Each structure stands twice: as structure tokens, then as C-alpha cells.
Amino acid sequence: MKNALKNLDAYIAGAMMIVTIVLVIVNVITRKLFNYIIIWSEEIATSCFVYSVFIGAAYAYRKHQHVGVDLLVERLPAGARRVDHKAAVLRGQHGAGHRLRPDDDLLARHFHQRPQERQQT
């Protein structure tokens, strides 16, 4: 249990990637076989993919498996390296925070498009 909580971010990123793959496959099948498009699946798949990338990058960074260029940082004194590290973490959190807000207007447009399409056919 302790190990599962320690790697919770990896499990979340993996689950979001699975949701992305399943939604894309189901949408392709329904489009080709039944001529039906699941309107919201593209938005959910894209959001899950973006979150899996950012959460996976945070996990890789925590495990020191993230690709990085530290040529300049290694030449800094220890105190400046700590400051740079904290600034990098804050920049990453700030960037991820912008992606946590849902785009209500985009979701509303997708959910309102489906009844209009049914009236045209």
C-alpha cells in the first residue's frame, strides 16, 4: 500500500493513457462501423493525454529519469543550484496549474452540437 501511494502519480498517468487509447479506439470503431461520432471523446482523450504527459514528466523528474540539460546548472555553486531547482519546480507547478482549469466554453459547445446534428439528418 505504501509503495502504491508512493507511485500514485505513475498509476494516474498510466490510467489516463489507457483512457486515451480506449476512447480513440472506440471512437474509430463507432465512426467506421456505425457511422456515429462520440462528440465528447476527442476532448476527453486530448485532456487525458495532456495530463498523462505532465504527470508522467513529474514522475520521471522525481525518479531522476527525466531528460535534462544541466550543463550550465552544474557550474553553479550549491546554493545557486538549490535556488534554480526551486525555481524550476515553481515554473512547472505554474504551468501545470493552467491546465487544471476546465475549458467550460469548449465543453458546452461540444455538448450542444450533438442535438443539432441529429436534426439535420
KOLMAR-261277 format. One record per atom (N, C-alpha, C): residue number from 1; residue in one letter; atom name; x, y, z. Coordinates in Angstrom, 2 decimals, decimal comma. Layout:
<sites>
<NUM A CA <X Y Z>>;
...
</sites>
This chain:
<sites>
<1 M N <0,83 -1,20 0,00>>;
<1 M CA <0,00 0,00 0,00>>;
<1 M C <0,87 1,26 0,00>>;
<2 K N <1,92 1,20 0,81>>;
<2 K CA <2,80 2,35 0,90>>;
<2 K C <3,48 2,62 -0,44>>;
<3 N N <3,88 1,55 -1,13>>;
<3 N CA <4,51 1,67 -2,44>>;
<3 N C <3,52 2,21 -3,47>>;
<4 A N <2,25 1,79 -3,36>>;
<4 A CA <1,23 2,27 -4,30>>;
<4 A C <1,01 3,77 -4,13>>;
<5 L N <0,99 4,25 -2,90>>;
<5 L CA <0,81 5,68 -2,66>>;
<5 L C <2,05 6,46 -3,09>>;
<6 K N <3,21 5,83 -2,95>>;
<6 K CA <4,45 6,48 -3,35>>;
<6 K C <4,49 6,72 -4,86>>;
<7 N N <3,89 5,79 -5,61>>;
<7 N CA <3,89 5,87 -7,07>>;
<7 N C <2,52 6,20 -7,63>>;
<8 L N <1,70 6,87 -6,86>>;
<8 L CA <0,34 7,19 -7,29>>;
<8 L C <0,33 8,00 -8,58>>;
<9 D N <1,28 8,92 -8,73>>;
<9 D CA <1,32 9,72 -9,94>>;
<9 D C <1,58 8,86 -11,18>>;
<10 A N <2,40 7,83 -11,04>>;
<10 A CA <2,65 6,93 -12,18>>;
<10 A C <1,39 6,16 -12,54>>;
<11 Y N <0,65 5,71 -11,54>>;
<11 Y CA <-0,59 4,97 -11,79>>;
<11 Y C <-1,65 5,87 -12,44>>;
<12 I N <-1,72 7,12 -11,98>>;
<12 I CA <-2,68 8,07 -12,56>>;
<12 I C <-2,32 8,36 -14,01>>;
<13 A N <-1,04 8,60 -14,29>>;
<13 A CA <-0,61 8,87 -15,66>>;
<13 A C <-0,87 7,67 -16,56>>;
<14 G N <-0,62 6,48 -16,05>>;
<14 G CA <-0,89 5,27 -16,82>>;
<14 G C <-2,37 5,07 -17,09>>;
<15 A N <-3,20 5,33 -16,08>>;
<15 A CA <-4,64 5,19 -16,25>>;
<15 A C <-5,17 6,20 -17,27>>;
<16 M N <-4,65 7,40 -17,23>>;
<16 M CA <-5,10 8,41 -18,21>>;
<16 M C <-4,67 8,04 -19,62>>;
<17 M N <-3,50 7,43 -19,76>>;
<17 M CA <-3,07 6,98 -21,08>>;
<17 M C <-3,97 5,85 -21,58>>;
<18 I N <-4,37 4,95 -20,68>>;
<18 I CA <-5,28 3,87 -21,07>>;
<18 I C <-6,63 4,44 -21,50>>;
<19 V N <-7,14 5,43 -20,75>>;
<19 V CA <-8,41 6,07 -21,13>>;
<19 V C <-8,28 6,71 -22,51>>;
<20 T N <-7,16 7,36 -22,77>>;
<20 T CA <-6,94 7,98 -24,08>>;
<20 T C <-6,99 6,94 -25,19>>;
<21 I N <-6,27 5,85 -25,01>>;
<21 I CA <-6,21 4,81 -26,05>>;
<21 I C <-7,58 4,18 -26,27>>;
<22 V N <-8,28 3,86 -25,18>>;
<22 V CA <-9,59 3,22 -25,31>>;
<22 V C <-10,58 4,16 -25,99>>;
<23 L N <-10,61 5,42 -25,61>>;
<23 L CA <-11,54 6,37 -26,23>>;
<23 L C <-11,29 6,53 -27,72>>;
<24 V N <-10,03 6,61 -28,09>>;
<24 V CA <-9,71 6,78 -29,52>>;
<24 V C <-10,12 5,53 -30,30>>;
<25 I N <-9,83 4,35 -29,76>>;
<25 I CA <-10,21 3,11 -30,45>>;
<25 I C <-11,72 2,98 -30,57>>;
<26 V N <-12,44 3,25 -29,47>>;
<26 V CA <-13,91 3,15 -29,50>>;
<26 V C <-14,49 4,17 -30,48>>;
<27 N N <-13,95 5,35 -30,52>>;
<27 N CA <-14,47 6,37 -31,43>>;
<27 N C <-14,22 5,99 -32,89>>;
<28 V N <-13,07 5,40 -33,17>>;
<28 V CA <-12,80 4,95 -34,54>>;
<28 V C <-13,76 3,83 -34,94>>;
<29 I N <-13,97 2,89 -34,04>>;
<29 I CA <-14,88 1,78 -34,33>>;
<29 I C <-16,31 2,27 -34,55>>;
<30 T N <-16,79 3,14 -33,66>>;
<30 T CA <-18,16 3,63 -33,83>>;
<30 T C <-18,30 4,49 -35,08>>;
<31 R N <-17,27 5,19 -35,46>>;
<31 R CA <-17,33 6,02 -36,66>>;
<31 R C <-17,36 5,15 -37,92>>;
<32 K N <-16,52 4,14 -37,96>>;
<32 K CA <-16,42 3,31 -39,16>>;
<32 K C <-17,57 2,30 -39,29>>;
<33 L N <-17,95 1,67 -38,19>>;
<33 L CA <-18,96 0,61 -38,26>>;
<33 L C <-20,40 1,14 -38,16>>;
<34 F N <-20,62 2,11 -37,31>>;
<34 F CA <-21,99 2,56 -37,05>>;
<34 F C <-22,27 3,96 -37,56>>;
<35 N N <-21,27 4,59 -38,17>>;
<35 N CA <-21,42 5,95 -38,67>>;
<35 N C <-21,91 6,91 -37,58>>;
<36 Y N <-21,37 6,73 -36,39>>;
<36 Y CA <-21,75 7,54 -35,24>>;
<36 Y C <-20,48 8,08 -34,60>>;
<37 I N <-20,48 9,36 -34,31>>;
<37 I CA <-19,31 10,00 -33,72>>;
<37 I C <-19,63 10,35 -32,27>>;
<38 I N <-18,76 9,94 -31,39>>;
<38 I CA <-18,88 10,32 -29,98>>;
<38 I C <-18,21 11,68 -29,84>>;
<39 I N <-19,03 12,71 -29,77>>;
<39 I CA <-18,53 14,10 -29,82>>;
<39 I C <-17,54 14,40 -28,70>>;
<40 W N <-17,83 14,01 -27,49>>;
<40 W CA <-17,02 14,39 -26,35>>;
<40 W C <-15,75 13,57 -26,21>>;
<41 S N <-15,63 12,47 -26,93>>;
<41 S CA <-14,48 11,58 -26,72>>;
<41 S C <-13,16 12,23 -27,13>>;
<42 E N <-13,17 13,03 -28,17>>;
<42 E CA <-11,93 13,68 -28,61>>;
<42 E C <-11,40 14,64 -27,55>>;
<43 E N <-12,30 15,40 -26,96>>;
<43 E CA <-11,89 16,36 -25,92>>;
<43 E C <-11,37 15,63 -24,68>>;
<44 I N <-12,06 14,59 -24,26>>;
<44 I CA <-11,63 13,84 -23,08>>;
<44 I C <-10,30 13,14 -23,37>>;
<45 A N <-10,16 12,54 -24,54>>;
<45 A CA <-8,91 11,85 -24,89>>;
<45 A C <-7,74 12,83 -24,93>>;
<46 T N <-7,97 14,00 -25,50>>;
<46 T CA <-6,90 15,01 -25,55>>;
<46 T C <-6,51 15,48 -24,16>>;
<47 S N <-7,51 15,73 -23,32>>;
<47 S CA <-7,23 16,18 -21,95>>;
<47 S C <-6,48 15,10 -21,17>>;
<48 C N <-6,93 13,85 -21,28>>;
<48 C CA <-6,24 12,77 -20,58>>;
<48 C C <-4,81 12,61 -21,07>>;
<49 F N <-4,60 12,77 -22,37>>;
<49 F CA <-3,24 12,66 -22,91>>;
<49 F C <-2,35 13,78 -22,35>>;
<50 V N <-2,86 15,00 -22,33>>;
<50 V CA <-2,07 16,12 -21,82>>;
<50 V C <-1,74 15,92 -20,35>>;
<51 Y N <-2,74 15,51 -19,55>>;
<51 Y CA <-2,48 15,27 -18,13>>;
<51 Y C <-1,50 14,13 -17,92>>;
<52 S N <-1,60 13,07 -18,73>>;
<52 S CA <-0,67 11,95 -18,57>>;
<52 S C <0,75 12,39 -18,89>>;
<53 V N <0,91 13,27 -19,87>>;
<53 V CA <2,25 13,77 -20,21>>;
<53 V C <2,83 14,58 -19,04>>;
<54 F N <2,04 15,48 -18,48>>;
<54 F CA <2,57 16,33 -17,41>>;
<54 F C <2,79 15,54 -16,12>>;
<55 I N <1,86 14,67 -15,79>>;
<55 I CA <2,03 13,87 -14,56>>;
<55 I C <3,18 12,89 -14,75>>;
<56 G N <3,28 12,29 -15,95>>;
<56 G CA <4,39 11,38 -16,23>>;
<56 G C <5,73 12,10 -16,20>>;
<57 A N <5,77 13,32 -16,69>>;
<57 A CA <7,02 14,10 -16,64>>;
<57 A C <7,41 14,41 -15,20>>;
<58 A N <6,43 14,72 -14,36>>;
<58 A CA <6,72 14,98 -12,95>>;
<58 A C <7,24 13,72 -12,27>>;
<59 Y N <6,63 12,58 -12,60>>;
<59 Y CA <7,09 11,30 -12,04>>;
<59 Y C <8,53 11,01 -12,48>>;
<60 A N <8,80 11,18 -13,77>>;
<60 A CA <10,15 10,93 -14,29>>;
<60 A C <11,16 11,87 -13,64>>;
<61 Y N <10,77 13,11 -13,43>>;
<61 Y CA <11,67 14,07 -12,80>>;
<61 Y C <11,97 13,65 -11,36>>;
<62 R N <10,92 13,20 -10,67>>;
<62 R CA <11,10 12,77 -9,28>>;
<62 R C <12,02 11,56 -9,18>>;
<63 K N <11,94 10,68 -10,16>>;
<63 K CA <12,77 9,47 -10,17>>;
<63 K C <14,13 9,71 -10,84>>;
<64 H N <14,41 10,95 -11,21>>;
<64 H CA <15,66 11,34 -11,88>>;
<64 H C <15,86 10,58 -13,20>>;
<65 Q N <14,75 10,39 -13,91>>;
<65 Q CA <14,81 9,73 -15,21>>;
<65 Q C <14,41 10,68 -16,33>>;
<66 H N <14,24 11,93 -16,00>>;
<66 H CA <13,81 12,92 -16,97>>;
<66 H C <15,02 13,43 -17,75>>;
<67 V N <14,84 13,60 -19,03>>;
<67 V CA <15,93 14,13 -19,84>>;
<67 V C <16,11 15,60 -19,51>>;
<68 G N <17,31 15,99 -19,23>>;
<68 G CA <17,55 17,38 -18,90>>;
<68 G C <18,93 17,82 -19,35>>;
<69 V N <19,08 19,09 -19,57>>;
<69 V CA <20,37 19,66 -19,94>>;
<69 V C <20,82 20,49 -18,75>>;
<70 D N <21,82 20,00 -18,06>>;
<70 D CA <22,26 20,68 -16,85>>;
<70 D C <23,70 21,16 -16,94>>;
<71 L N <24,13 21,44 -18,14>>;
<71 L CA <25,49 21,89 -18,36>>;
<71 L C <25,77 23,18 -17,59>>;
<72 L N <24,86 24,13 -17,67>>;
<72 L CA <25,04 25,41 -17,00>>;
<72 L C <24,79 25,28 -15,50>>;
<73 V N <23,78 24,51 -15,12>>;
<73 V CA <23,43 24,38 -13,71>>;
<73 V C <24,55 23,73 -12,91>>;
<74 E N <25,24 22,76 -13,48>>;
<74 E CA <26,32 22,08 -12,76>>;
<74 E C <27,51 22,99 -12,48>>;
<75 R N <27,62 24,07 -13,21>>;
<75 R CA <28,73 25,01 -12,98>>;
<75 R C <28,41 26,03 -11,88>>;
<76 L N <27,15 26,05 -11,44>>;
<76 L CA <26,75 26,98 -10,38>>;
<76 L C <27,18 26,45 -9,02>>;
<77 P N <27,36 27,37 -8,04>>;
<77 P CA <27,62 26,92 -6,67>>;
<77 P C <26,39 26,21 -6,09>>;
<78 A N <26,56 25,47 -5,03>>;
<78 A CA <25,49 24,64 -4,45>>;
<78 A C <24,25 25,47 -4,10>>;
<79 G N <24,44 26,65 -3,53>>;
<79 G CA <23,30 27,50 -3,16>>;
<79 G C <22,50 27,96 -4,37>>;
<80 A N <23,20 28,34 -5,42>>;
<80 A CA <22,52 28,77 -6,64>>;
<80 A C <21,82 27,60 -7,31>>;
<81 R N <22,38 26,38 -7,19>>;
<81 R CA <21,72 25,20 -7,75>>;
<81 R C <20,40 24,93 -7,05>>;
<82 R N <20,39 25,10 -5,71>>;
<82 R CA <19,14 24,90 -4,95>>;
<82 R C <18,09 25,92 -5,36>>;
<83 V N <18,50 27,16 -5,53>>;
<83 V CA <17,57 28,21 -5,97>>;
<83 V C <17,03 27,91 -7,35>>;
<84 D N <17,90 27,49 -8,26>>;
<84 D CA <17,47 27,15 -9,61>>;
<84 D C <16,51 25,97 -9,59>>;
<85 H N <16,79 24,98 -8,75>>;
<85 H CA <15,90 23,81 -8,65>>;
<85 H C <14,52 24,22 -8,16>>;
<86 K N <14,46 25,05 -7,13>>;
<86 K CA <13,16 25,50 -6,60>>;
<86 K C <12,42 26,34 -7,63>>;
<87 A N <13,13 27,18 -8,37>>;
<87 A CA <12,50 27,99 -9,42>>;
<87 A C <11,94 27,10 -10,53>>;
<88 A N <12,67 26,04 -10,88>>;
<88 A CA <12,18 25,11 -11,91>>;
<88 A C <10,93 24,39 -11,45>>;
<89 V N <10,90 23,99 -10,20>>;
<89 V CA <9,70 23,33 -9,66>>;
<89 V C <8,51 24,28 -9,67>>;
<90 L N <8,73 25,53 -9,28>>;
<90 L CA <7,64 26,51 -9,28>>;
<90 L C <7,14 26,78 -10,69>>;
<91 R N <8,05 26,87 -11,66>>;
<91 R CA <7,63 27,07 -13,05>>;
<91 R C <6,80 25,89 -13,54>>;
<92 G N <7,21 24,69 -13,18>>;
<92 G CA <6,45 23,50 -13,57>>;
<92 G C <5,08 23,46 -12,94>>;
<93 Q N <4,98 23,83 -11,66>>;
<93 Q CA <3,69 23,85 -10,98>>;
<93 Q C <2,79 24,93 -11,57>>;
<94 H N <3,37 26,06 -11,91>>;
<94 H CA <2,58 27,14 -12,50>>;
<94 H C <2,03 26,71 -13,86>>;
<95 G N <2,87 26,08 -14,67>>;
<95 G CA <2,42 25,61 -15,98>>;
<95 G C <1,36 24,54 -15,87>>;
<96 A N <1,51 23,62 -14,93>>;
<96 A CA <0,52 22,57 -14,74>>;
<96 A C <-0,78 23,15 -14,18>>;
<97 G N <-0,69 24,19 -13,38>>;
<97 G CA <-1,89 24,81 -12,80>>;
<97 G C <-2,81 25,40 -13,85>>;
<98 H N <-2,24 25,92 -14,93>>;
<98 H CA <-3,07 26,47 -16,00>>;
<98 H C <-3,85 25,39 -16,71>>;
<99 R N <-3,35 24,16 -16,68>>;
<99 R CA <-4,02 23,07 -17,38>>;
<99 R C <-5,06 22,39 -16,51>>;
<100 L N <-5,15 22,74 -15,25>>;
<100 L CA <-6,13 22,11 -14,36>>;
<100 L C <-7,51 22,73 -14,47>>;
<101 R N <-7,62 23,91 -15,06>>;
<101 R CA <-8,92 24,55 -15,20>>;
<101 R C <-9,63 24,03 -16,44>>;
<102 P N <-10,86 23,55 -16,28>>;
<102 P CA <-11,56 23,06 -17,47>>;
<102 P C <-12,00 24,21 -18,37>>;
<103 D N <-12,04 23,94 -19,63>>;
<103 D CA <-12,49 24,92 -20,61>>;
<103 D C <-14,00 24,76 -20,77>>;
<104 D N <-14,77 25,45 -19,94>>;
<104 D CA <-16,22 25,28 -19,90>>;
<104 D C <-16,87 25,65 -21,23>>;
<105 D N <-16,38 26,68 -21,88>>;
<105 D CA <-16,98 27,10 -23,14>>;
<105 D C <-16,81 26,01 -24,20>>;
<106 L N <-15,64 25,40 -24,26>>;
<106 L CA <-15,40 24,35 -25,24>>;
<106 L C <-16,26 23,13 -24,95>>;
<107 L N <-16,37 22,75 -23,68>>;
<107 L CA <-17,21 21,62 -23,32>>;
<107 L C <-18,67 21,90 -23,64>>;
<108 A N <-19,13 23,11 -23,36>>;
<108 A CA <-20,53 23,46 -23,63>>;
<108 A C <-20,81 23,40 -25,13>>;
<109 R N <-19,87 23,85 -25,94>>;
<109 R CA <-20,08 23,80 -27,39>>;
<109 R C <-20,17 22,36 -27,88>>;
<110 H N <-19,35 21,48 -27,34>>;
<110 H CA <-19,39 20,09 -27,77>>;
<110 H C <-20,69 19,41 -27,37>>;
<111 F N <-21,17 19,69 -26,18>>;
<111 F CA <-22,39 19,02 -25,73>>;
<111 F C <-23,62 19,58 -26,43>>;
<112 H N <-23,56 20,80 -26,91>>;
<112 H CA <-24,71 21,38 -27,60>>;
<112 H C <-24,72 21,09 -29,09>>;
<113 Q N <-23,65 20,58 -29,63>>;
<113 Q CA <-23,59 20,29 -31,07>>;
<113 Q C <-24,38 19,03 -31,42>>;
<114 R N <-24,41 18,05 -30,56>>;
<114 R CA <-25,00 16,77 -30,92>>;
<114 R C <-26,48 16,85 -31,25>>;
<115 P N <-27,33 17,51 -30,48>>;
<115 P CA <-28,75 17,57 -30,85>>;
<115 P C <-28,96 18,29 -32,19>>;
<116 Q N <-28,15 19,28 -32,50>>;
<116 Q CA <-28,30 19,98 -33,76>>;
<116 Q C <-27,97 19,06 -34,93>>;
<117 E N <-26,96 18,21 -34,77>>;
<117 E CA <-26,60 17,29 -35,84>>;
<117 E C <-27,71 16,28 -36,08>>;
<118 R N <-28,40 15,85 -35,03>>;
<118 R CA <-29,48 14,88 -35,18>>;
<118 R C <-30,65 15,48 -35,97>>;
<119 Q N <-30,89 16,77 -35,80>>;
<119 Q CA <-32,00 17,40 -36,51>>;
<119 Q C <-31,71 17,49 -38,02>>;
<120 Q N <-30,44 17,61 -38,38>>;
<120 Q CA <-30,10 17,77 -39,80>>;
<120 Q C <-30,21 16,45 -40,56>>;
<121 T N <-30,02 15,32 -39,89>>;
<121 T CA <-30,04 14,03 -40,60>>;
<121 T C <-31,40 13,42 -40,69>>;
</sites>
